[in-house]
């Protein structure tokens, strides 16, 4: 083989090696970019879910407080021996709470869509328990009385609500704070 052929052959091998190395580097960079994009997407989804569940639990806490305040107004009306007209005046609170519960239910639909499913399934017991609390207090107001029966029903509904909220909060913390 003469020198010219050897030089051309050597240069061809060099060019092929350089092209092969460049192509492999391109594939590796493309794979790395795709993996980083997937990781960024998972982080964004987790952050959005965390914020949505935080807002939901904050709203639940506000509604629980409002139900408690409404219950205390009913108890005060009972203790003061207030006439039915004063009981009826308190129902603006009940109407506002009803609207808040409807809005919370709508917010829960967003959480069901956001997932994850094993977390979203815990939303329904929270809303059911809050509705039960509200119904006990509202029924007592409609009947113009607050006695031991209402107190026991309220305490039971309140305990169920607390348990449902604690379960949702614990599971949300475990799932949404897990490493990606």
N, C-alpha and C positions, 0 to 999 in steps of 0.2 A: 504494500500500500504506500502510495507516495505521500509526501508531506502535505500537500494541498487537500487531499481526500481526508487525511487524518484530522486536519484542522477543521474542515467543514463538519465532519462527523462529531468531533469534540464540541464544536459550537452548537450543533443541533441537540446534543445531549444536554448541554448547559441550558439552552432555551427551553427544552422540554421539562427539565427539572425546575426551572424558574416558573414556568407556566403552571406546572403541577402544584408547586408550593403556593403560588398565588391563589390558585383555585381552592385548595384546601384551607387557606387562611380566610378566603371569602366565605366558604361554607361554615367555618367555625364562628366567624363574626356574625353571620346571619342567624345561626343557632343561638348564640349568646344574646343577641338582640331580641329574638323571639322569647327566650326564657325570661329575660328581664321584663319584657312587656307583660307576660303572663303573671309574673310576680307583682308587678305594679298594679295590674288589674285586680288581683286578689286582695291586695292591701287596700285599694280604693273601695272595693265592695265591702270588706270587713269594716272599714272606717264608716262608711255610710250606714251599714247595719247597726253598728255600735251607737251611732248618733240617733238613729230611729228608735232603737230600744230604750236608750237613755231618755229621749223625749217622751216616749210612751209611759215609762215608769215614773217620770216626774209628773206627768199629767194624772196618772193614777193616784199618786200621793196627794196631789191638790184636791182631787175629787173625794178621796177618803176624808181629808180634813173638812171639806165642805159638808159632807154627810154627817160627820161628827158634830159640827156646829149646828146643823139643822136639828139633829137629835137633841142637843142641849136646849135649843129653843123650845122644842116640844115638851121636854121634861120641865122646863121653867113654866110653861103655860099650865101644865098639870099641877105643879106645886103651888102656883099662884091662884089656882081655881079660876082661870081666865074664861070669859064667855066665848061661845063658838065664833063670834065675829073676829076676835083676836086670833083664834086658831086659823081661820080662813085667810087672814092677812099674811100669815106665814107661808102660804102656798106659792107665793112668787119664788121663794127659795127652791121649793120642790120642782117647779117648772124649769128653773135655770139648771138644776141638777139633772133633770131629765134630758135637757138639751146637751149638757156636757157629756152625759153617758152615750148619747147618740153619736156625738162627735168622736168620742173615744172608740166607739164601735167602728166608725168609718176609718179611723186611724189604724185600727187593728187589721183592717183589710190590706192596707199598705204593707204592714209587717208580714202578713201571710204571703204576699207576693214577693217580698224581699227575702223571705226565708231566713235561715235554713229551716227546713220542715220540722226537724226534731225540737227546735226552739219555738217556732211559730205556733205549734200545737198547744203550747202552754198559755197562750193568750186568752183563749175562750174561758177557761176556769176563772181567770182574773175578772173578766167582764161579767160573767155570771154571778160571781160573789159580790161584786159592787152593785149590780142590779138588785140582788137579794137584800143587801143592806138598805138601799134606797127604798125598796118596796116596804120593808118593815117600818121604817120611819114615816113614810108617806101614809101607809095604812093607819098607823097610830094617829096621825094628824087628821085624817078623814073621819076617824071614829071619835075624835076629841078626847083621847085618853092615852096615858102612858102608864102601864102598870108592870108587874113582874113578868107577865107573859110576853109583853113587847120587849122588855129588858133582856129576857132570856133569848128570844128570837134574834134580837139585835146582836147580842154577844156571840151567838153561834155564827151568824152571818159574818160578823167582824173577824172572828177567828178563821173562818174559811177564806175570807179575803186575804188576811195576813199570810196564811199558809200558801195560797196561790201566788201571791206577789213574791214571797220569799223563794219559792220554787223557780219561778220565772227568772228572778234576778240572779239566783245562783247559777242556773243553767246558762243564762246569757253571759255571765262573767266567764264561765268555764269555756264556752264555745267561742265567744267573740274576742277573748284575750289570748287564745291559743296561738302558738307560733305558727307562722305560715310555712 
